[in-house]
Amino acid sequence: MPVLTVKVKPSASVTKFKGSFEVNGEKILKIDLAAPPEKGKANQELIRFLSKKLRINRNNIRIVSGEKSREKKIEITGMDFKEILKNLEG
């Protein structure tokens, strides 16, 4: 089960994958979210977006840490990192 680092930008005009970058050997995914950072709406939008793009059930996606932060650790069950990146970019 890969644990991904995701940097989100809430309150964007549209939800979309913005790419990835590397810091100290760790890949970080950038995602814009068209939901405000209030009452968990941005977190719900992130899980909805990942579920749709990766074609997996929402139950397979879990926010491990950073629920109230722009930088989150996300655990995804049933896919490896290469598959995740391929689906997000495609």
Secondary structure, DSSP 8 states (H G I E B T S, - for coil): --EEEEEEETT-SS-EEEEEEEETTEEEEEEE-SS-SSTTHHHHHHHHHHHHHHT--GGGEEEEE-TTSSEEEEEESS--HHHHHHHHH-
